[in-house]
Amino acid sequence: MDSEAFSTQGSSVYKHTKLFSQCHPLRLLQDDEIEAARSILLHHINETDQQKHEQTKVHFKNVSLHDPPKAMLLPHLDAEAAHVPFEQRPYVPRCVDIYEVKEAAEKVLNDTSVLEAVKQLKLPEDTVVTCDAWMFGADRDSNEETPKYLQPLMYARAPHNHPDSNQYAYPLPFSPRYNLYTGEIVSIDPLATGGKEDGLAYHTAPNYPMAHLGPNEYYPELLDEPRKDLKPLHVVQSEGPSFVVEDDNCIMWQKWRFRIGFNYREGMTIHDVRYDGRPVFYRLSISEMTVPYGDPRSPYHRKQAFDLGDAGAGSCANNLSLGCDCLGAIKYFSGWLSDAEGNPVLAEKVICVHEQDGGIGWKHTNHRTQNPAIVRARNLVVQSIITVGNYEYIFAFVFMQNGNVELETRATGILSTQLIDPGKTSDWGTVVSHGVLAANHQHLFSLRVDPMIDGQLNTVIQEDSVPVPQSEDENPHGNAWRVVKTPFEKSRFADAAPFANRCFKIVNENIINTISHNPVGFKIVPQPCQLILAGKNSVARRRAKFAEHHVWVTRHRDGDLWAGGKWTNQSLQETDGVFDYASRGEDVRNQDLVLWLTFGMTHNPRVEDFPIMPSEITTISLKPADFFSHNPSLDVPQSVQKDNKSVLVQDPWPTEEKKVEGGASTSCCEYATTEKPKL
Amino acid sequence: MDSEAFSTQGSSVYKHTKLFSQCHPLRLLQDDEIEAARSILLHHINETDQQKHEQTKVHFKNVSLHDPPKAMLLPHLDAEAAHVPFEQRPYVPRCVDIYEVKEAAEKVLNDTSVLEAVKQLKLPEDTVVTCDAWMFGADRDSNEETPKYLQPLMYARAPHNHPDSNQYAYPLPFSPRYNLYTGEIVSIDPLATGGKEDGLAYHTAPNYPMAHLGPNEYYPELLDEPRKDLKPLHVVQSEGPSFVVEDDNCIMWQKWRFRIGFNYREGMTIHDVRYDGRPVFYRLSISEMTVPYGDPRSPYHRKQAFDLGDAGAGSCANNLSLGCDCLGAIKYFSGWLSDAEGNPVLAEKVICVHEQDGGIGWKHTNHRTQNPAIVRARNLVVQSIITVGNYEYIFAFVFMQNGNVELETRATGILSTQLIDPGKTSDWGTVVSHGVLAANHQHLFSLRVDPMIDGQLNTVIQEDSVPVPQSEDENPHGNAWRVVKTPFEKSRFADAAPFANRCFKIVNENIINTISHNPVGFKIVPQPCQLILAGKNSVARRRAKFAEHHVWVTRHRDGDLWAGGKWTNQSLQETDGVFDYASRGEDVRNQDLVLWLTFGMTHNPRVEDFPIMPSEITTISLKPADFFSHNPSLDVPQSVQKDNKSVLVQDPWPTEEKKVEGGASTSCCEYATTEKPKL
């Protein structure tokens, strides 16, 4: 057992090693491991204290499995894939990271200065005021060491005072600044509530500044009866799912094999992805996301969430419920987090795995014989949902029979809102409820792809489709284009270029597809999203340099996991993030490399996004490109009625009596087709 | 009854009016109507013949419902929406278009010169040769009137000679040019089979030019046994679907109401879309698609399909099969086409309608109470599948509870291939099977959106998100951006600009959303696809001007339905298409307007796209933007286990015995959760 300690950015970090020699190095962290790591750390601190005659009080923020060094782990995984028994595989220690910070107490709501500020609003008696503990963000003027602040946004419940009332329909016009270390309110900052006519002015509100607001509820108990005309739709998998779970967290499905991971920061991670035994991806993870807001009026200019670095996608993961989040046969995975004393806390059902029908996978009808051949696509969905205050993100890695691996992101939840004076509109957002402004903002994610396409030495090639100039020699009719291929030699960034049909291929130049004579690879089309809008000199942009480009290619180094830097809270600039990793200018051609994709959206809200936002879906696809020697879903069984048991809809739908005649109730059956089709 | 006749581009068109006073003007065309229209035309021709002492032989290409003039139809639809009884609604005549062309005989395969050319290939005896009757396309030198040609591509069946063998693995190195009017082979054109080293050269193939080819099959009977580990997944709708079909072709579902249309050219069309009684879209259709290929070697440069204008999406529509194409409760619609004598021919089950689960529609967990609120999205899918020779396209209009209407396009089927000499590779495509080159090509579609957002007078507004320069007065911290709105005043084109977050809103400036104070509207984000790559002076580009821009806005005129022009076959340039419609420079602000979207993909094939291509999916969304006063899916019932009946996956899956204990067989049940979750 070895231990080391270091300190950075005001937080102390202790890292300890603990040996569980008989478990897989990628097994999810267990409760007894957390307990063991905690006692090792406390024992170490106790000894140091005794030497120094001090007494340290430790507050644990996170206890999490340390990502094993690749040089140790990959030989183990390769041995595993070659069916080497566990005892004979190379030993990989399981290490635990422990993070400690000062405990945060939420005293804001009971602070006398806050209570006085609320009183000034002349709200109805018994109004319940609430507090969203926003991170302080960062300021352009903060060259001195900024104390650890919160800049909470305050809301109120609707007069009916239901605990699940939508507070975001009642934003308060001030924000207390709270010092996390001293536990004191530093100031009560006023919030601008003006419209287009008011510029950056404050104090434009009338005497009763919230009188024009009204309830705008999403919680079912607070709504009228739901619509009645939605008939049930069940997904029935009578023989169970097509996947198998082995060795705790290893999933095998339709020639795919991979392991699931979970930690407080990234939440769900995917490891050691192989297809039919061939290595494809060493690790897939969402590395960071930033949500900068576009209202220039202080302190709104500091609203910029880093939902992984500041909050933690694992810490914010939902406990998923059978039948609510997914349909069909659902497998859950739980993880372990820790409390402030470093004790293990069960994060129950934070990942779910299930299959979905994916529509028509391929089809062709031979017009000579009129014989169709058709398969339906079946997809495997590995999903986790996080709630970060007002917003929800639904992340799903989707594995497909055609060789694709996709990351689907759904943004839903509730807009973070602010007060606006009666009758006014704003350049900085949309009025989504009376007196409620939802500011424009961006969601910018970073997907980290650590590939191992048929091995560890890979190359990224940019491919553009470029018209060939018309000439008698080469392109006499003007219809030709050329695919221009540019391999990455050194670590650097690149951008999406949809009008050039730009894609990026991660290939293994050492292994050539025998049919096409191209290197085997996977292809990525970056989503051509608008990149970070904040100006070049703004702090908002300096601390999220990863969001300045769509694609980054870096040389692999253990621990290079954080696109926006390891420490994002109140960061003044991105430090030790993907910009720095790429700036090393290391060789990446035919090397162990990592590809990072920035994707997301500029969200200028619609009224329809309130009081709760319909899922906004973004998908990134990793598609095999000359990795296989043919369509890998060729051997999926044909789609036939005998297996699918679809039901013909006739007018009217069979009544109960008819159903009894047919012997069918809730089970599948086919009703007879009418002789002459009704048009 | 009135009749008129006119002629253009070598095809004669007769248009006849026929009255069916008691049927809805948008009812699908019926067999008796086709028969009546046919006899009216033949009677008319007979009379004319008698006067002229001639005898005309008529060959019918298409008999189809004439899209009613909007000025007649819309008042009828508005009256219908206001529940005015049919007899009291304005009368709308039902007209029929009849198109007549010379009959085409397929003599190619038996032509002696073709047989001689096949003999030269020294194929094994009994090899079955096949012929794909490609349109001739158009040439830059064809300033004279080009006769109506075909330029078929020739293939062979694999030696095992199964009728469903994949011929595209055996391309022949020549193409006969066939005159449709004279029924004669004009020439046997050689096809280039060289690689990168050969430039535009011909006759580079060895003596046995096809000896290096081998079978590459997709048809299930010709493959090994399919994989065995895919378990059944059934969609069970025990109470039937949530939609109702009324008045033959009117569908009502989840507050949406619309009618389905079908004709030989556009295939499936959507009419009179209303939400909760509010008009949204007058007509939605796929107007055209072009598929230009990028091989510069003649005659490949003329490969450019116009699958609507040349072939007809309705004429090529698949007869859909229960349980093969879709899961769940399926409603089919059939249409009527015509044969060469003008007699009605049933196009059976060419459109299907069914519901699909759409994943999580919205979710929020109140972290104070830990109470989640969650709904699953249910979607309504209106689908049609077309087979155009080698390729398949699956078009689906998807209606959603959140107010979205989407067009999902899946491209599948088989690549159109050509011979390449052994061991060579090409700049113009990918070798996807030994000796088989799949040339680079583009698929460029045009979606025609005829809106009626709360009425007929609409405006299109372009919205860009543009950073505000940093300044003390307006944007002191550099984080703000502005949404710059540019209304279309005159008909014109515009392009996608994803890095500016560009979207287009179709709004009704006369009706203001009372919450946001913006005009009510729907929003479209154009897919930022690569536009047509063929050079500015190429015929390929001149005949597909619609594919030069992503967005076109034109003033509505009856009959302006064809983005690529009405007559595309062997067209030398797009005539009377969207470029011409837009060039009129008509007022489109607060007018009856039409918006056209070009979308698609540049397809540089992968080996994985052969022998059959996994569906490549493209989606265009029309989303409400301040059309409603809140999220319209707010009243969808909550997602709960009681209704959804999902099943917990445990290891191992319950055996038969356990199932009997639990009383569950194929019906839904929940297995007990384990006490302590297994990680």
Contacts between the chains, C-beta under 8 A, distances in Angstrom:
chain1	res1	chain2	res2	distance
A	27	B	679	7.8
A	28	B	679	4.9
A	30	B	679	6.5
A	130	B	368	7.2
A	139	B	477	7.7
A	140	B	477	5.9
A	140	B	478	7.6
A	163	B	366	7.6
A	163	B	368	6.9
A	163	B	369	5.0
A	163	B	371	7.9
A	164	B	366	5.3
A	164	B	369	5.6
A	164	B	371	5.3
A	164	B	373	7.6
A	199	B	473	7.5
A	199	B	474	7.4
A	200	B	473	7.6
A	200	B	474	7.3
A	200	B	476	7.5
A	216	B	630	6.8
A	218	B	362	7.9
A	218	B	364	6.5
A	218	B	373	5.9
A	218	B	631	7.8
A	218	B	634	6.4
A	219	B	366	7.6
A	219	B	371	7.2
A	219	B	373	5.3
A	220	B	373	5.9
A	220	B	638	5.1
A	223	B	634	6.5
A	223	B	635	6.4
A	224	B	635	6.8
A	225	B	635	7.9
A	226	B	635	4.9
A	226	B	636	6.4
A	226	B	637	4.2
A	226	B	638	7.3
A	227	B	254	7.3
A	227	B	255	8.0
A	227	B	635	5.0
A	227	B	636	6.5
A	227	B	637	7.0
A	229	B	242	5.8
A	229	B	254	7.0
A	230	B	242	5.3
A	230	B	254	7.0
A	230	B	378	6.1
A	230	B	636	6.8
A	230	B	637	6.0
A	231	B	237	6.1
A	231	B	239	4.5
A	231	B	240	6.0
A	231	B	241	6.4
A	231	B	242	4.6
A	232	B	237	6.8
A	232	B	238	6.4
A	232	B	239	6.0
A	232	B	643	6.0
A	233	B	235	6.5
A	233	B	236	7.6
A	233	B	237	5.4
A	233	B	328	6.9
A	233	B	355	6.3
A	233	B	357	5.8
A	233	B	378	6.8
A	234	B	235	7.3
A	234	B	236	4.5
A	234	B	237	7.6
A	234	B	238	7.4
A	234	B	644	7.1
A	234	B	645	5.5
A	234	B	668	5.5
A	235	B	233	6.5
A	235	B	234	7.3
A	235	B	235	6.2
A	235	B	236	7.8
A	235	B	357	7.2
A	235	B	646	7.6
A	236	B	233	7.6
A	236	B	234	4.4
A	236	B	235	7.8
A	236	B	236	5.2
A	236	B	666	6.5
A	236	B	667	7.4
A	236	B	668	6.0
A	237	B	231	6.1
A	237	B	232	6.8
A	237	B	233	5.4
A	237	B	234	7.6
A	237	B	647	7.0
A	238	B	232	6.4
A	238	B	234	7.4
A	238	B	665	7.0
A	238	B	666	4.2
A	239	B	231	4.4
A	239	B	232	6.0
A	239	B	653	7.7
A	240	B	231	6.0
A	240	B	649	6.7
A	240	B	653	3.6
A	240	B	654	7.7
A	241	B	231	6.4
A	241	B	649	5.7
A	241	B	653	7.6
A	242	B	229	5.8
A	242	B	230	5.2
A	242	B	231	4.6
A	245	B	651	5.8
A	248	B	678	7.5
A	248	B	679	6.2
A	249	B	679	7.4
A	254	B	227	7.2
A	254	B	229	7.0
A	254	B	230	7.0
A	255	B	227	8.0
A	292	B	479	6.2
A	293	B	479	7.1
A	294	B	479	6.1
A	294	B	480	5.1
A	294	B	481	5.1
A	295	B	479	7.8
A	295	B	480	6.9
A	296	B	468	7.3
A	296	B	474	6.8
A	296	B	475	4.6
A	296	B	476	6.4
A	296	B	477	6.1
A	296	B	479	6.2
A	296	B	480	4.0
A	298	B	476	7.7
A	298	B	477	7.2
A	301	B	476	7.6
A	301	B	477	3.8
A	301	B	479	4.8
A	301	B	480	7.8
A	302	B	477	7.9
A	304	B	479	7.9
A	318	B	365	6.1
A	318	B	372	7.2
A	321	B	372	7.5
A	321	B	641	7.0
A	322	B	641	5.4
A	322	B	646	5.2
A	322	B	647	8.0
A	322	B	648	5.6
A	322	B	670	6.6
A	322	B	673	7.6
A	323	B	639	7.3
A	323	B	640	6.4
A	323	B	641	2.8
A	323	B	642	7.5
A	323	B	643	7.6
A	323	B	644	4.0
A	323	B	645	6.6
A	323	B	646	4.0
A	323	B	670	7.5
A	324	B	372	7.2
A	324	B	374	5.5
A	324	B	638	8.0
A	324	B	639	4.9
A	324	B	640	6.2
A	324	B	641	6.4
A	324	B	644	7.3
A	325	B	360	6.7
A	325	B	363	7.9
A	325	B	374	6.9
A	325	B	639	7.5
A	326	B	646	6.4
A	327	B	357	5.8
A	327	B	376	7.3
A	327	B	644	5.7
A	327	B	646	5.7
A	328	B	233	6.9
A	328	B	646	6.1
A	328	B	647	7.1
A	329	B	646	7.3
A	329	B	647	4.7
A	329	B	648	7.8
A	329	B	649	5.0
A	330	B	646	5.5
A	330	B	647	7.1
A	330	B	648	6.4
A	330	B	649	6.0
A	331	B	648	7.9
A	331	B	649	3.8
A	332	B	648	7.6
A	332	B	677	7.0
A	333	B	679	6.8
A	334	B	677	4.3
A	334	B	679	5.6
A	335	B	679	7.1
A	336	B	679	7.6
A	346	B	677	7.3
A	348	B	677	5.9
A	349	B	677	7.0
A	353	B	649	7.8
A	354	B	649	7.8
A	355	B	233	6.3
A	357	B	233	5.8
A	357	B	235	7.2
A	357	B	327	5.8
A	359	B	410	7.2
A	359	B	615	7.1
A	360	B	325	6.7
A	360	B	385	7.8
A	360	B	394	5.7
A	360	B	410	6.3
A	360	B	412	6.9
A	360	B	615	5.9
A	361	B	614	6.3
A	361	B	615	6.1
A	362	B	218	7.9
A	362	B	412	4.8
A	362	B	413	7.9
A	362	B	612	4.9
A	362	B	613	6.4
A	362	B	614	5.5
A	362	B	615	6.1
A	363	B	325	7.9
A	363	B	385	6.8
A	363	B	392	5.2
A	363	B	394	7.2
A	363	B	412	5.3
A	363	B	413	7.0
A	363	B	615	8.0
A	364	B	218	6.5
A	364	B	387	7.3
A	364	B	390	7.9
A	364	B	392	5.8
A	364	B	412	7.1
A	364	B	413	4.8
A	364	B	414	5.5
A	364	B	612	5.6
A	365	B	318	6.1
A	365	B	387	4.5
A	365	B	392	7.2
A	366	B	163	7.6
A	366	B	164	5.3
A	366	B	219	7.6
A	367	B	387	6.1
A	367	B	389	7.2
A	368	B	130	7.1
A	368	B	163	6.9
A	369	B	163	5.0
A	369	B	164	5.6
A	371	B	163	7.8
A	371	B	164	5.3
A	371	B	219	7.2
A	372	B	318	7.2
A	372	B	321	7.5
A	372	B	324	7.2
A	373	B	164	7.6
A	373	B	218	5.9
A	373	B	219	5.3
A	373	B	220	5.9
A	373	B	612	7.3
A	374	B	324	5.5
A	374	B	325	6.9
A	376	B	327	7.3
A	377	B	614	7.8
A	377	B	615	7.1
A	378	B	230	6.1
A	378	B	233	6.8
A	385	B	360	7.8
A	385	B	363	6.8
A	387	B	364	7.3
A	387	B	365	4.5
A	387	B	367	6.2
A	389	B	367	7.2
A	390	B	364	7.9
A	392	B	363	5.2
A	392	B	364	5.8
A	392	B	365	7.2
A	394	B	360	5.7
A	394	B	363	7.2
A	402	B	608	7.1
A	402	B	614	3.7
A	403	B	608	6.3
A	403	B	614	7.9
A	404	B	614	7.8
A	410	B	359	7.2
A	410	B	360	6.3
A	412	B	360	6.9
A	412	B	362	4.8
A	412	B	363	5.3
A	412	B	364	7.1
A	413	B	362	7.9
A	413	B	363	7.0
A	413	B	364	4.8
A	414	B	364	5.5
A	425	B	516	7.3
A	425	B	517	5.2
A	427	B	482	5.7
A	427	B	483	7.7
A	428	B	480	6.4
A	430	B	516	5.3
A	430	B	518	7.5
A	430	B	626	7.6
A	431	B	515	5.9
A	431	B	516	5.0
A	431	B	517	6.7
A	432	B	515	6.7
A	432	B	516	6.9
A	433	B	515	6.5
A	433	B	630	7.9
A	434	B	515	6.6
A	440	B	465	7.5
A	440	B	481	6.6
A	440	B	483	7.3
A	463	B	604	7.7
A	465	B	440	7.4
A	465	B	530	6.3
A	465	B	533	6.6
A	465	B	602	5.0
A	465	B	604	6.5
A	467	B	533	5.0
A	467	B	534	7.5
A	467	B	535	6.2
A	468	B	296	7.3
A	469	B	535	7.3
A	470	B	535	4.7
A	470	B	537	6.4
A	470	B	538	6.8
A	473	B	199	7.5
A	473	B	200	7.6
A	474	B	199	7.3
A	474	B	200	7.3
A	474	B	296	6.8
A	475	B	296	4.7
A	475	B	535	7.6
A	476	B	200	7.5
A	476	B	296	6.4
A	476	B	298	7.7
A	476	B	301	7.6
A	477	B	139	7.7
A	477	B	140	5.9
A	477	B	296	6.1
A	477	B	298	7.2
A	477	B	301	3.8
A	477	B	302	7.9
A	477	B	538	6.0
A	477	B	539	7.2
A	477	B	540	7.3
A	478	B	140	7.6
A	478	B	534	5.6
A	478	B	535	3.4
A	478	B	536	7.9
A	478	B	537	6.0
A	478	B	538	3.1
A	478	B	539	8.0
A	478	B	540	7.0
A	478	B	541	7.3
A	479	B	292	6.2
A	479	B	293	7.1
A	479	B	294	6.1
A	479	B	295	7.8
A	479	B	296	6.2
A	479	B	301	4.8
A	479	B	304	7.9
A	479	B	533	7.9
A	479	B	534	4.6
A	479	B	535	7.6
A	479	B	538	5.5
A	479	B	540	4.7
A	480	B	294	5.1
A	480	B	295	6.9
A	480	B	296	4.0
A	480	B	301	7.8
A	480	B	428	6.4
A	481	B	294	5.1
A	481	B	440	6.6
A	481	B	533	4.5
A	481	B	602	7.8
A	482	B	427	5.7
A	483	B	427	7.6
A	483	B	440	7.3
A	483	B	604	5.5
A	496	B	498	7.8
A	498	B	496	7.8
A	498	B	498	6.5
A	498	B	528	4.2
A	498	B	529	6.8
A	498	B	530	6.7
A	499	B	528	6.8
A	499	B	530	5.5
A	499	B	531	7.0
A	500	B	530	6.7
A	501	B	530	4.2
A	501	B	601	7.8
A	501	B	602	4.1
A	501	B	604	7.7
A	513	B	607	6.0
A	515	B	431	5.9
A	515	B	432	6.7
A	515	B	433	6.5
A	515	B	434	6.6
A	515	B	607	5.3
A	516	B	425	7.2
A	516	B	430	5.3
A	516	B	431	5.0
A	516	B	432	6.9
A	516	B	607	5.1
A	517	B	425	5.2
A	517	B	431	6.7
A	518	B	430	7.5
A	518	B	607	8.0
A	523	B	606	7.4
A	528	B	498	4.2
A	528	B	499	6.8
A	528	B	528	5.6
A	529	B	498	6.7
A	530	B	465	6.3
A	530	B	498	6.6
A	530	B	499	5.5
A	530	B	500	6.6
A	530	B	501	4.2
A	531	B	499	7.0
A	533	B	465	6.6
A	533	B	467	5.0
A	533	B	479	8.0
A	533	B	481	4.6
A	534	B	467	7.5
A	534	B	478	5.6
A	534	B	479	4.6
A	535	B	467	6.1
A	535	B	469	7.3
A	535	B	470	4.7
A	535	B	475	7.6
A	535	B	478	3.4
A	535	B	479	7.6
A	536	B	478	7.9
A	537	B	470	6.4
A	537	B	478	5.9
A	538	B	470	6.8
A	538	B	477	6.0
A	538	B	478	3.1
A	538	B	479	5.6
A	539	B	477	7.2
A	539	B	478	8.0
A	540	B	477	7.3
A	540	B	478	7.0
A	540	B	479	4.7
A	541	B	478	7.3
A	601	B	501	7.8
A	602	B	465	5.0
A	602	B	481	7.8
A	602	B	501	4.1
A	604	B	463	7.7
A	604	B	465	6.5
A	604	B	483	5.5
A	604	B	501	7.7
A	606	B	523	7.4
A	606	B	623	7.6
A	606	B	624	7.2
A	606	B	625	4.8
A	606	B	626	5.9
A	607	B	513	5.9
A	607	B	515	5.3
A	607	B	516	5.0
A	607	B	518	8.0
A	607	B	626	4.7
A	607	B	628	6.5
A	607	B	629	6.3
A	607	B	630	6.7
A	608	B	402	7.1
A	608	B	403	6.3
A	608	B	623	7.7
A	608	B	624	5.3
A	608	B	625	7.2
A	608	B	626	7.4
A	608	B	627	7.2
A	608	B	628	5.4
A	608	B	630	7.0
A	608	B	631	5.3
A	608	B	632	6.7
A	609	B	631	6.9
A	610	B	630	6.0
A	610	B	631	6.6
A	611	B	630	6.3
A	611	B	631	6.9
A	611	B	634	7.2
A	612	B	362	5.0
A	612	B	364	5.6
A	612	B	373	7.3
A	612	B	631	5.7
A	612	B	634	7.0
A	613	B	362	6.4
A	613	B	631	7.0
A	614	B	361	6.3
A	614	B	362	5.5
A	614	B	377	7.8
A	614	B	402	3.7
A	614	B	403	7.9
A	614	B	404	7.8
A	614	B	631	5.8
A	614	B	633	5.9
A	615	B	359	7.1
A	615	B	360	5.9
A	615	B	361	6.1
A	615	B	362	6.1
A	615	B	363	8.0
A	615	B	377	7.1
A	623	B	606	7.6
A	623	B	608	7.6
A	624	B	606	7.2
A	624	B	608	5.3
A	625	B	606	4.8
A	625	B	608	7.2
A	626	B	430	7.6
A	626	B	606	5.9
A	626	B	607	4.7
A	626	B	608	7.4
A	627	B	608	7.2
A	628	B	607	6.4
A	628	B	608	5.4
A	629	B	607	6.3
A	630	B	216	6.8
A	630	B	433	7.9
A	630	B	607	6.7
A	630	B	608	7.0
A	630	B	610	6.0
A	630	B	611	6.2
A	631	B	218	7.8
A	631	B	608	5.3
A	631	B	609	6.9
A	631	B	610	6.7
A	631	B	611	6.9
A	631	B	612	5.8
A	631	B	613	7.0
A	631	B	614	5.8
A	632	B	608	6.7
A	633	B	614	5.9
A	634	B	218	6.5
A	634	B	223	6.5
A	634	B	611	7.2
A	634	B	612	7.0
A	635	B	223	6.5
A	635	B	224	6.8
A	635	B	225	7.9
A	635	B	226	4.9
A	635	B	227	5.0
A	636	B	226	6.4
A	636	B	227	6.5
A	636	B	230	6.8
A	637	B	226	4.2
A	637	B	227	7.0
A	637	B	230	6.0
A	638	B	220	5.1
A	638	B	226	7.3
A	639	B	323	7.3
A	639	B	324	4.9
A	639	B	325	7.5
A	640	B	323	6.4
A	640	B	324	6.2
A	641	B	321	7.0
A	641	B	322	5.4
A	641	B	323	2.8
A	641	B	324	6.4
A	642	B	323	7.5
A	643	B	232	6.0
A	643	B	323	7.6
A	644	B	234	7.1
A	644	B	323	4.0
A	644	B	324	7.3
A	644	B	327	5.7
A	645	B	234	5.5
A	645	B	323	6.6
A	646	B	235	7.6
A	646	B	322	5.2
A	646	B	323	4.1
A	646	B	326	6.4
A	646	B	327	5.7
A	646	B	328	6.1
A	646	B	329	7.3
A	646	B	330	5.5
A	647	B	237	7.0
A	647	B	322	8.0
A	647	B	328	7.1
A	647	B	329	4.7
A	647	B	330	7.0
A	648	B	322	5.6
A	648	B	329	7.8
A	648	B	330	6.4
A	648	B	331	7.9
A	648	B	332	7.6
A	649	B	240	6.8
A	649	B	241	5.7
A	649	B	329	5.0
A	649	B	330	6.0
A	649	B	331	3.8
A	649	B	353	7.8
A	649	B	354	7.8
A	651	B	245	5.9
A	653	B	239	7.7
A	653	B	240	3.6
A	653	B	241	7.6
A	654	B	240	7.7
A	665	B	238	6.9
A	666	B	236	6.5
A	666	B	238	4.4
A	666	B	667	5.4
A	666	B	668	7.3
A	667	B	236	7.3
A	667	B	666	5.4
A	667	B	667	5.9
A	668	B	234	5.4
A	668	B	236	5.8
A	668	B	666	7.4
A	670	B	322	6.8
A	670	B	323	7.5
A	673	B	322	7.4
A	677	B	332	6.8
A	677	B	334	4.4
A	677	B	346	7.5
A	677	B	348	5.9
A	677	B	349	6.8
A	678	B	248	7.7
A	679	B	27	8.0
A	679	B	28	5.0
A	679	B	30	6.6
A	679	B	248	6.2
A	679	B	249	7.4
A	679	B	333	6.7
A	679	B	334	5.5
A	679	B	335	7.1
A	679	B	336	7.7
